[in-house]
Amino acid sequence: MSDQSRQMTPEEAAEFTEQVFNKARDGDAEMLDRLVTAGLPVNLKNSKGDTLLMLASYYGHVDAVQVLLKHKADPEMRNGNGQSPIAGAAFKGDLAVVKALVEAGAEIEGSSFDGRTALMMAAMFNRVEIVDYLISKGANAQAKDANGVTALDAARTMGAVDTTAQLENLLG
């Protein structure tokens, strides 16, 4: 009897990894908790640079986000496009996930490679509650991205009527 454990083939490892990332996309908080507790790296990245936290955040699974944060997932780890979990959650309009990330230390003003902040993403996609929340936590409504575009400019460009009015009122 051999005391060596069987190693996965590269194909099996790739399939397993894809299944793990699907658990984050699907919000399977219990399974993610078990996997990370058993030794899966909490900041594991896929081929696009997405972490488990990025995927759970983007797909709006607050329970999975909280589990990953409990295991010290890095809320500032960007994907291959420079996007942060908080920007993904703001884009998708999930206030509960945005709050969980902020409470875990996500930078309010953290930006992607192009300089876009979570506030800009929320404003562009008419996410009024998220704009209110981010501003209440210190987001700078006058910050500009790499092209000199503010959250208000982005909201106007995207035809986001509510956040345009909201930011115009805020900025006077």
N, C-alpha and C positions, 0 to 999 in steps of 0.2 A: 504494500500500500504506500503510495507516494504522499509525502506531507507537503508537497508543493500545491498551492491553489492554482486553479485553471485561470489563465489570462484570457481576457476578451480579445477577439480579433479586432483589427482596426475597424472593420465594417460593423461589428457588434457594438464597439465603443461609440461609433458615430450614431448608430441607431439609438442607443441608450441616451446619449447626450441630447438628441432631438426630442426624445420622450420627456426628459427633464425640463427642457425649455417649454414644451407643450403644457407641462404642469403649471408653469408660471403663467402662460397665456390663458389657461383655463381657470386659474385662481385656486388650485388645489393646495390650500394653506397647510392642511394636515400632512400631506405627502411631502411638501417642501420642507416642513419642519423636521420630519423624520430623516429626509435625505441629508439635510445640512447637519443635523445632529450626528448622523452616522459618518460625517467627514466630507461631504460634497462641498467644494469651495463656494462660499456664499456669493462671491463676486465673479463666478464663472461667466465667461463671455462666449457667445456664439460667433459664427463666421462674419456677422454684420457688426460685431462689437456690442450687441445688446446683452446686458446682464439679466439675471432672473428678476431683479428689482425693476429694471426698465420695462420688461414685458408685463409684469404684474401691474405696474403703475399705468402703463399705456392702455391696458385692457380693463382698467378700473376695478381691480380686485383688492380692496382695502385690507381684507383679512390676510391675504398672501403678502401684501406689502408690509403689514405690521409684523408678521412672522419673520420675514427676511430682515427687517430692521432690527428686530430683537436679537438676531444672530449677527448683527453688526455689518449688514450690507452697506456699502458706501453710497449714500444718496447723491453724491457728486460725480460718480463715475459716468462718463459720457460714452455714447455708442460711437460707431465708426463715422457717423455724420455729425458728431459733436453735440448731439442732443442729450439733455439730462432727463432723468425721470420726472422731475417737477414740470418741465416744459411739455413732456408727453402727456402728463395728467391734465395740465392746463389746456392743451390743445383739445383733448377729448372731453373736457368739461367736468372732470370728476373732483369736486371740492373736497370730499372726504379723503381722497388719496393725496391731494395737494396739502391738506392740513397734516396728515400723518408724516409726510416727507419734511415739511417745515419743522414740525415738532421733533423730528429726528436729526435736524441740523442742516437740511438742504438750504443752500444759499438762495435768498430771495432774488438777489441780483445776478445770480449765476447765469451765464449766457452760453449759447452755442458758438461754434466757430465763426458764424456770421454776425455775432453780437446780439442775436435775438434773446430776449429774456422770457421768462414764464408770463410776465405781465403782457408783453407784446403778443404772445401766442393767445392768451385769454382774450385780449382786446380784439384781435383779428377775427376770432371765431365767436364773438358776441357772448362771452361767458361773464355776465355781469357779476354774479356772486363771487367768482374767483378774482375778478378785478378788485372788488371791494375788499376781499380778504387779503390779497397780496399788498394792496395799498395800506391796509391797517397794520400790516407787518413790516412796513417800511420800504416797499417797492418804489422806485423812482419813476414816476410817470413821465419825466422829461428825458430819461435815458435814451440814447440813440444806438441803433445797430450799426454795422459796418458801412451801411449805405446812407447813414444819417437819418434814418426813419425812426420816429418815436412810436409809442403804443397808440397814440391818437392818430398819427398818420396811417399806421397799419390798419386801424379800425375803419378809417374813412375809405382807404383803398379797397378793403374787402366788403364794403357796404354793410358793416356791422353797426346798425342804427343805434341800438341800445348802448353799446359801450362807447360809441362816438359821443353821444349825448352825455353819458356818465363822465367821460374824461374831459369833455369841454366844460362841464359844470365844475369839476374839480379844479381844473387849471385856470378857470375864469376867462 
